[in-house]
């Protein structure tokens, strides 16, 4: 299932469900209802008026625009609120572990209002483990682990959050303190680690080194750039594995040079 082009008139968000050229079906509606019911049962906060309707172009999800700020847009002056919100998202991820439902880990999909209430707004397409796509390329394998494997999801979130802090805070004690709180979201990974785990842990490790002043922030950002999923997606599938190995080797070398030992997993 795909989310077709959506509209936003400043007051209401509308997202069409289905496949290009084919409106949402009863099967799609059942999947979405099951997904939302699971999220609510696990106490994930959703938009109050979130609903599924048959619109003029097929099945739609609608809700009023949540009055607040996406986590990725919070300024450095709200770093404490940002960290608290990210840790709450991590709690939601853990609560969902024994269910079929998963959250999209992009922090842009979570909105914090003025009362510090956190809402998950990127509810479609529904991420259900029973509908996990076949992962036929290295990029798809990494994307699948990001969305469906809890430890990889949490590690990736730690990296996303740490990058935001590096971008919005100046070096100093607040950066180090808040950085430690988000890095702690990563639960670690068993050895030998999978390539998806190593991919996201390379980012989190580089951020940790920058947050503690052992490397420059620009060096950490270079690791993020080398391990970008968007970049990997644009590489021909036959060349993706080689790109992954080069990126991981460079990140591991940076970690060794800064600490004198191999990176922790």
Beta strands, then each sheet from edge to edge (+ up, - down):
strand 1: 2-3
strand 2: 7-8
strand 3: 12-19
strand 4: 22-23
strand 5: 51-55
strand 6: 58-64
strand 7: 69-70
strand 8: 101-102
strand 9: 110-112
strand 10: 118-120
strand 11: 127-128
sheet 1: 1+ 3- 2+
sheet 2: 1+ 3- 4+
sheet 3: 1+ 3- 6+ 5-
sheet 4: 7+ 9- 10+
sheet 5: 8+ 11-
end
